[in-house]
Amino acid sequence: MTRSEELFARAQKVIPGGVNSPVRAFKAVGGTPRFVERAEGCRFRDADGRWYIDYVGSWGPMIHGHAFPPVIEAIHKAATRGTSYGAPCEGEVELAERVIRLMPSIEKVRFVSSGTEATMSALRVARGFTGRRKVVKFEGCYHGHADLLLVSAGSGVATLGIPGSPGVPEGTVGDTIVVRYNDVAALEAVAEEHGADLAAVIVEPVVGNMGCVAPNPGYLEALRAITARVGSLLIFDEVMTGFRVARGGAQELYGIKPDLTCLGKIIGGGLPVGAYGGRADVMDCVAPVGPVYQAGTLSGNPLAMAAGCAALDALEADGFYERLEALSARLEAGLRRAAERASGPVTLQRVGSMITAFFGPGPIVDWPSAKACDTARFGRFFNAMLNRGIYLPPAQFEAAFVSIAHTEAEIDATVDAAAEAFATA
Ligand SMILES: *Cc1c(COP(=O)(O)O)cnc(C)c1O
């Protein structure tokens, strides 16, 4: 028995499924999840002393690699001054100023402790601001596990084939309208029928949670135009894409200005941070300025704020995104060559440092085309890569992430492993 197997057996006795977030359990790919003992740069070591090249990066936050020294130092320094105050501190102002500088559509921002809280709160504010009830989300997009958004969701919900979730009352999702992604006509139809009741449209501007799916040319422009026309708010859920696909997120990459933006992952440098922000007139609905209530005991936590500031500061380094793009393009090109050895179709899709190998014919543009992929082939590929020391997201409907800590040597080793792994799938 390996140490990971031992720990997993113990974990399953005291934690549902042995994990604190479902996709970690490897249910979609089989085998035992690796218990991580330490992580450094683009690698982590499991409880059995084996090192892996990591393309999960804690599901997105680790754009600088693990144990990035400036972040660790910032946390250490902050910790010596106390770990939580429940009173305002300078770190909150520092991080807010950075976020607003990097994302000009955000005029005011509120920090929370997770992406889930960010999307949940943004929708509450959108409903409070507009006085409307209905919300549009897109099939296969994942916005965290808040009740009203847990319908036709991507990520682990998709992987486990859960249509929605027991425990989410029909009344809670009764005002959530699910529309196909990349389908302008479908949203037009909803706007026609429900426009006057529509508080917000929430979207992953580049989807990561059904695997990496880019918006069709003109699609985000259409979302912007339709929401403006019916007077509903456009919410970009950039919890994954923020500071990832470009320094200013997908909104910078595609030149679209949403009314509200949700952030998470990278913004906390690996500590639990989420944020929502946008137009000042909308954000001023939030208590204590306005009547929409939203609060958090640990919100604006000084350790998390310090980690976030250090992480964002490092993104400002000259050539950061150019280097990340070059590494990611090298990986894509290598995987494309390697995939020729696969037994069936493989569709590689990438936006910046987010990449997915779909085991099916492309292009993958929405949830029906993603869902049609062969998850059994993906599972064989995943395990073949794992056996060769390459750690990919353990499910087909997820994006892999390249970090700035990956080097050409590690990318090339990954491509070499993939040439063998694709041959098994
Ligand atoms: C990860 C993610 C969330 C949820 O964030 P948590 O911190 O896990 O609650 C929300 N939206 C998107 C797009 C995400 O990728």
The ligand as an SDF file (V2000), in Angstrom:
LIG
                    3D

 15 15  0  0  0  0  0  0  0  0999 V2000
  -13.2070   28.1950   -9.4510 C   0  0  0  0  0  0  0  0  0  0  0  0
  -14.3140   28.9860   -9.9980 C   0  0  0  0  0  0  0  0  0  0  0  0
  -15.3400   29.4820   -9.1810 C   0  0  0  0  0  0  0  0  0  0  0  0
  -15.4850   29.1170   -7.7400 C   0  0  0  0  0  0  0  0  0  0  0  0
  -14.4400   29.5880   -6.9450 O   0  0  0  0  0  0  0  0  0  0  0  0
  -14.2160   28.8970   -5.5020 P   0  0  0  0  0  0  0  0  0  0  0  0
  -13.1090   29.7070   -4.9300 O   0  0  0  0  0  0  0  0  0  0  0  0
  -13.8790   27.4660   -5.7820 O   0  0  0  0  0  0  0  0  0  0  0  0
  -15.4820   29.0360   -4.7510 O   0  0  0  0  0  0  0  0  0  0  0  0
  -16.2700   30.3330   -9.7510 C   0  0  0  0  0  0  0  0  0  0  0  0
  -16.2160   30.6500  -11.0450 N   0  0  0  0  0  0  0  0  0  0  0  0
  -15.2450   30.1840  -11.8630 C   0  0  0  0  0  0  0  0  0  0  0  0
  -15.2260   30.6070  -13.2930 C   0  0  0  0  0  0  0  0  0  0  0  0
  -14.2750   29.3190  -11.3720 C   0  0  0  0  0  0  0  0  0  0  0  0
  -13.3520   28.8250  -12.2060 O   0  0  0  0  0  0  0  0  0  0  0  0
  1  2  1  0
  2  3  1  0
  2 14  2  0
  3  4  1  0
  3 10  2  0
  4  5  1  0
  5  6  1  0
  6  7  2  0
  6  8  1  0
  6  9  1  0
 10 11  1  0
 11 12  2  0
 12 13  1  0
 12 14  1  0
 14 15  1  0
M  END
$$$$
